[in-house]
Amino acid sequence: MPIGHGKTRAPALPSGMTEETLDCIGLLCPLPVLRARKRLLALPAGSVLAVQATDPMAAIDLPHFCTEAGYRFLGATLGAGFTTYRIEKTARA
C-alpha cells in the first residue's frame, strides 16, 4: 500500500517473526549476497532479513541465492533510492 514519495509499506510480519535490517546501499555484486549470507547464518529460523541495496544485480542475485541456499525470498519493495529485499530464514537452511 502506498505511503507517499513512491515508497511502499512492507507487509506485516506474522506474530513471533522478527525482522533485522542489513544496509548494503552502495555495495556492488557480490557483496550484498555475501553479507546477507553471513547475517542469515547468525539468525534463528523464522527470522526475516531486510537487505537494503542499490545494486541492480541484487534483484537477480538475492532470489537466486535464496533458492540455492534454502531460504525463502519474500519479495522486494522500492524505497527512496534503494530496494529492500526480504528473506526468511527457514528451518532447513
C-alpha positions in Angstrom: 0.0 0.0 0.0 1.4 3.4 -1.0 2.6 5.7 1.8 4.0 8.6 -0.2 7.1 9.5 -2.2 7.0 6.3 -4.2 7.6 4.1 -1.1 5.6 1.0 -0.3 4.9 -0.3 3.1 6.4 -3.7 3.9 3.9 -6.4 4.5 3.2 -7.1 8.2 5.2 -10.0 9.7 3.3 -12.9 11.3 3.3 -12.9 15.1 6.5 -14.2 16.5 8.7 -13.3 13.5 11.4 -10.7 13.9 13.0 -8.6 11.1 16.5 -7.3 11.0 17.8 -4.8 8.5 21.1 -5.1 6.6 22.4 -1.9 4.9 24.1 -2.8 1.6 23.5 0.5 0.0 26.3 1.4 -2.4 27.8 -2.1 -2.4 28.2 -3.9 -5.7 27.9 -7.6 -6.5 28.7 -10.0 -4.9 28.9 -8.1 -1.5 25.1 -7.8 -0.8 24.7 -11.6 -1.2 27.9 -12.3 0.9 26.8 -10.0 3.7 23.2 -11.4 3.6 24.6 -15.0 3.8 26.8 -14.1 6.8 23.9 -12.4 8.7 21.4 -15.1 7.9 23.7 -17.8 9.4 23.6 -16.0 12.7 19.8 -15.6 12.8 17.3 -18.1 14.2 14.9 -19.9 11.9 11.8 -17.8 11.2 13.7 -14.5 11.3 13.4 -12.1 8.3 16.4 -10.2 7.0 15.6 -7.0 5.1 18.5 -6.3 2.8 18.7 -2.7 1.5 20.6 -2.5 -1.7 21.2 -0.1 -4.7 23.0 -2.6 -6.9 20.6 -3.6 -9.8 22.1 -7.1 -9.8 20.7 -7.7 -6.3 17.3 -8.2 -7.9 18.7 -11.3 -9.6 21.4 -12.4 -7.2 19.4 -12.4 -3.9 16.4 -14.5 -5.1 18.9 -16.9 -6.8 20.9 -17.1 -3.5 17.7 -17.9 -1.6 16.8 -20.7 -4.0 20.3 -22.3 -3.8 20.7 -21.9 0.0 17.2 -22.9 1.0 16.0 -19.6 2.2 12.5 -18.1 1.4 12.6 -15.0 -0.8 9.6 -12.8 0.4 9.9 -10.1 -2.3 11.2 -6.6 -2.8 9.9 -3.1 -2.2 11.2 0.1 -3.6 12.4 2.8 -1.2 13.9 6.2 -1.7 16.9 5.4 -3.9 17.2 1.8 -2.8 15.3 -1.5 -2.9 14.6 -3.7 0.2 14.7 -7.4 -0.3 13.1 -9.6 2.4 14.5 -13.1 3.1 13.1 -15.5 5.6 15.5 -18.0 7.3 13.8 -21.3 7.1 14.3 -24.2 9.5 16.1 -26.3 6.8 18.6 -23.6 5.8 
